[in-house]
Amino acid sequence: MAELRRNKNDSNDPFKLAMFGITQYDEIKFRGRKYPDNSYKNLKKYCLDYLYLQKCQTRAINHLRSLIELSFSELNSIFVHASSIMALQMFRMYAHPDFLVGLTVKNMVDSLYRIIEKHIERTLIEKYCAKVGLAAKGSYPSIEADDPTILLISDYCDEIEAYTNRLIKDKKGSN
Protein backbone atom coordinates (compact mmCIF):
# COMPACT_ATOMS: atom_id res chain seq x y z
CA MET A 1 0.00 0.00 0.00
CA ALA A 2 2.88 2.33 0.75
CA GLU A 3 4.36 1.74 -2.72
CA LEU A 4 1.18 2.82 -4.51
CA ARG A 5 1.02 6.38 -5.65
CA ARG A 6 -1.98 8.64 -5.50
CA ASN A 7 -2.25 8.78 -9.31
CA LYS A 8 -1.96 5.37 -10.90
CA ASN A 9 -0.62 6.12 -14.32
CA ASP A 10 2.41 3.92 -15.02
CA SER A 11 2.77 0.23 -15.92
CA ASN A 12 3.72 -0.89 -12.38
CA ASP A 13 0.52 0.41 -10.80
CA PRO A 14 -1.90 -2.23 -12.23
CA PHE A 15 0.42 -5.02 -11.09
CA LYS A 16 0.69 -3.57 -7.58
CA LEU A 17 -3.10 -3.07 -7.41
CA ALA A 18 -3.66 -6.70 -8.42
CA MET A 19 -1.23 -7.92 -5.75
CA PHE A 20 -2.90 -5.69 -3.19
CA GLY A 21 -6.30 -7.13 -4.13
CA ILE A 22 -5.12 -10.71 -3.69
CA THR A 23 -3.70 -10.13 -0.22
CA GLN A 24 -6.72 -8.12 0.89
CA TYR A 25 -9.15 -10.73 -0.47
CA ASP A 26 -7.65 -13.44 1.73
CA GLU A 27 -7.78 -11.15 4.74
CA ILE A 28 -11.43 -10.18 4.12
CA LYS A 29 -12.45 -13.75 3.31
CA PHE A 30 -11.23 -15.27 6.56
CA ARG A 31 -11.68 -12.40 9.02
CA GLY A 32 -14.66 -12.67 11.38
CA ARG A 33 -16.02 -15.88 9.90
CA LYS A 34 -14.75 -18.33 12.50
CA TYR A 35 -16.74 -18.87 15.66
CA PRO A 36 -14.63 -19.10 18.79
CA ASP A 37 -16.87 -21.77 20.35
CA ASN A 38 -20.18 -23.58 19.89
CA SER A 39 -22.20 -21.21 22.09
CA TYR A 40 -22.56 -18.81 19.17
CA LYS A 41 -23.84 -21.59 16.92
CA ASN A 42 -26.43 -22.50 19.55
CA LEU A 43 -27.42 -18.86 19.95
CA LYS A 44 -27.80 -18.51 16.19
CA LYS A 45 -29.98 -21.64 16.14
CA TYR A 46 -32.17 -20.28 18.95
CA CYS A 47 -32.54 -16.96 17.12
CA LEU A 48 -33.50 -18.63 13.85
CA ASP A 49 -35.99 -20.92 15.61
CA TYR A 50 -37.48 -17.98 17.50
CA LEU A 51 -37.88 -15.91 14.32
CA TYR A 52 -39.47 -18.85 12.53
CA LEU A 53 -41.97 -19.37 15.36
CA GLN A 54 -42.82 -15.67 15.39
CA LYS A 55 -43.42 -15.76 11.65
CA CYS A 56 -45.68 -18.80 11.96
CA GLN A 57 -47.58 -17.21 14.82
CA THR A 58 -48.09 -14.02 12.81
CA ARG A 59 -49.40 -16.05 9.86
CA ALA A 60 -51.87 -17.88 12.11
CA ILE A 61 -53.01 -14.60 13.70
CA ASN A 62 -53.62 -13.08 10.27
CA HIS A 63 -55.71 -16.08 9.21
CA LEU A 64 -57.63 -15.98 12.48
CA ARG A 65 -58.37 -12.27 12.10
CA SER A 66 -59.67 -12.79 8.56
CA LEU A 67 -62.04 -15.53 9.79
CA ILE A 68 -63.19 -13.41 12.73
CA GLU A 69 -63.93 -10.65 10.24
CA LEU A 70 -66.49 -12.98 8.64
CA SER A 71 -68.11 -14.25 11.81
CA PHE A 72 -67.95 -11.47 14.42
CA SER A 73 -65.92 -8.56 13.06
CA GLU A 74 -66.33 -6.42 16.17
CA LEU A 75 -64.02 -8.77 18.09
CA ASN A 76 -61.11 -7.62 15.93
CA SER A 77 -61.54 -4.05 17.12
CA ILE A 78 -62.12 -5.02 20.76
CA PHE A 79 -59.03 -7.23 21.03
CA VAL A 80 -55.93 -5.50 19.70
CA HIS A 81 -53.62 -8.38 20.64
CA ALA A 82 -55.09 -11.55 19.19
CA SER A 83 -52.51 -13.76 20.89
CA SER A 84 -53.52 -12.76 24.43
CA ILE A 85 -55.13 -15.38 26.62
CA MET A 86 -58.32 -13.34 26.95
CA ALA A 87 -58.68 -12.80 23.20
CA LEU A 88 -58.08 -16.46 22.31
CA GLN A 89 -60.64 -17.69 24.84
CA MET A 90 -63.16 -15.11 23.69
CA PHE A 91 -62.60 -16.10 20.04
CA ARG A 92 -63.06 -19.78 20.92
CA MET A 93 -66.18 -19.38 23.02
CA TYR A 94 -67.95 -16.49 21.29
CA ALA A 95 -66.78 -16.65 17.68
CA HIS A 96 -70.27 -15.75 16.48
CA PRO A 97 -72.79 -13.29 17.95
CA ASP A 98 -75.46 -16.02 18.00
CA PHE A 99 -73.41 -17.78 20.70
CA LEU A 100 -74.26 -14.90 23.04
CA VAL A 101 -78.03 -15.15 22.67
CA GLY A 102 -79.58 -15.65 26.09
CA LEU A 103 -76.30 -15.07 27.98
CA THR A 104 -75.80 -12.28 30.47
CA VAL A 105 -72.50 -10.57 31.11
CA LYS A 106 -72.29 -12.43 34.43
CA ASN A 107 -72.69 -15.81 32.66
CA MET A 108 -69.93 -14.88 30.23
CA VAL A 109 -67.64 -13.72 33.01
CA ASP A 110 -68.20 -16.87 35.06
CA SER A 111 -67.43 -19.20 32.17
CA LEU A 112 -64.32 -17.26 31.14
CA TYR A 113 -63.07 -16.78 34.68
CA ARG A 114 -63.07 -20.54 35.30
CA ILE A 115 -60.69 -20.98 32.37
CA ILE A 116 -58.33 -18.00 32.75
CA GLU A 117 -58.53 -17.08 36.44
CA LYS A 118 -54.78 -17.59 36.95
CA HIS A 119 -53.86 -15.01 34.36
CA ILE A 120 -56.39 -12.17 34.44
CA GLU A 121 -58.38 -10.38 37.12
CA ARG A 122 -62.14 -10.75 37.19
CA THR A 123 -62.77 -7.00 36.74
CA LEU A 124 -60.86 -6.98 33.46
CA ILE A 125 -62.82 -10.00 32.24
CA GLU A 126 -66.07 -8.21 33.15
CA LYS A 127 -65.00 -5.15 31.18
CA TYR A 128 -64.27 -7.15 28.04
CA CYS A 129 -67.41 -9.27 28.36
CA ALA A 130 -69.52 -6.12 28.57
CA LYS A 131 -67.87 -4.79 25.39
CA VAL A 132 -68.41 -8.08 23.55
CA GLY A 133 -72.03 -8.32 24.71
CA LEU A 134 -72.75 -4.80 23.51
CA ALA A 135 -71.00 -5.43 20.20
CA ALA A 136 -73.01 -8.62 19.62
CA LYS A 137 -76.28 -6.70 19.68
CA GLY A 138 -75.29 -4.61 16.67
CA SER A 139 -73.33 -7.23 14.77
CA TYR A 140 -74.23 -8.52 11.31
CA PRO A 141 -72.07 -11.57 10.55
CA SER A 142 -71.34 -12.77 7.03
CA ILE A 143 -71.62 -16.44 7.93
CA GLU A 144 -74.08 -18.53 9.93
CA ALA A 145 -73.31 -19.86 13.41
CA ASP A 146 -73.14 -23.45 12.15
CA ASP A 147 -70.66 -22.69 9.36
CA PRO A 148 -67.48 -24.87 9.35
CA THR A 149 -65.42 -21.69 9.48
CA ILE A 150 -66.26 -21.42 13.17
CA LEU A 151 -64.35 -24.67 13.76
CA LEU A 152 -61.36 -23.22 11.94
CA ILE A 153 -61.37 -20.28 14.33
CA SER A 154 -60.94 -22.65 17.25
CA ASP A 155 -58.16 -24.51 15.41
CA TYR A 156 -56.28 -21.27 14.75
CA CYS A 157 -56.66 -20.30 18.41
CA ASP A 158 -55.09 -23.61 19.41
CA GLU A 159 -52.28 -23.10 16.91
CA ILE A 160 -51.54 -19.57 18.16
CA GLU A 161 -51.53 -20.79 21.75
CA ALA A 162 -49.09 -23.56 20.85
CA TYR A 163 -46.75 -21.09 19.12
CA THR A 164 -46.93 -18.76 22.11
CA ASN A 165 -46.03 -21.59 24.49
CA ARG A 166 -43.12 -22.67 22.28
CA LEU A 167 -41.86 -19.08 22.08
CA ILE A 168 -41.95 -18.80 25.87
CA LYS A 169 -40.20 -22.18 26.22
CA ASP A 170 -37.50 -21.19 23.71
CA LYS A 171 -36.98 -17.87 25.44
CA LYS A 172 -36.44 -19.63 28.78
CA GLY A 173 -34.26 -22.31 27.17
CA SER A 174 -31.85 -19.85 25.59
CA ASN A 175 -31.10 -18.04 28.88
Secondary structure by P-SEA (a helix, b strand, c coil): cccccccccccaaaaaaaaaaaaaaaaaaccccccccaaaaaaaaaaaaaaaaaaaaaaaaaaaaaaaaaccaaaaaaccccccaaaaaaaaccccccccccccaaaaaaaaaacccccccaaaaaaaaaaaaaaaaacccccccccaaaaaaaaaaaaaaaaaaaaaaaaaaac
